[in-house]
């Protein structure tokens, strides 16, 4: 659904990557197995390739920094 919204509104919608879009998390939870069971390994890899391209954060209207989960204490610069 999110990809359909992004496709319909490419200049106004940004999809950010969260922690569940990593290979580690898709294996730890059930996404990988569910995807392979419903489709196959190739479809799962397409999802992972897509997730790998999602930005981790975005700067909005020169006022906000949007991201999933928050800022690490090690974060020094935008």
N, C-alpha and C positions, 0 to 999 in steps of 0.2 A: 504494500500500500504506500509506504514512504517513497519508494522509487517511482511509483506512478505519479505521486504529487510532485516530486522533484522534476520529473520529465515534463509535466504540464506547466511548471513554474520555474524554469531553470535559473532565472536571474534573481528570484526573490526567496527561494528555499535553499537552505544549506543543511545537509545531513552530516552530523558529526559522528565520529567514531567513539564508541564507549568501550568499557573493558570487556563486555561480552562479545565484541566483534574480533577478538584475538583468537588465534589458533588454540592457544592454551585453554581459554575459557570454553570454546565450542567443544573441545574434547572433554573438559571437566564436567560440563553440564551435558545436556542431551542433544544439542543442535546437530553436531556432527553425525551421530548415529541415526537420528531421525531423518536427516537429509539423505544419507546414504541408503537407508531403508526405503524411503519414499521414491528416490530417484537413483542416483549412483554417485560414485566417487568423483566423477568429472563435474557434476553439478555442484557438489560441495566445494571443489577447487575453484569453480567460477565465483561462488559466493565469497570465498576467502580472498581471491584476487580483487574483487569489488571492495570488500571491507578494508583491504590493505591500502586502497586509494582514498578512503575517506579521511578528511582532515581531523586532527585531534582537537583543534580549537579554531575559533574565528573571532575576528575583531568586528564589532557591530557599531556602525554610526560614530566611529571615533570616541565611543563612550564606554563600551562594554567588551569584556572578553568572555566569550561563551565556550564552555567545555563540559565534559561529562565528569562529575565527581569532585572537581575542585583543583586547587593549585598545590603542587608539591612544595614543601619547605625548601627544596633545592632549586626552585624556579627563581631565576634572577632577572631575566629579560624577556620581553615579548618578541 
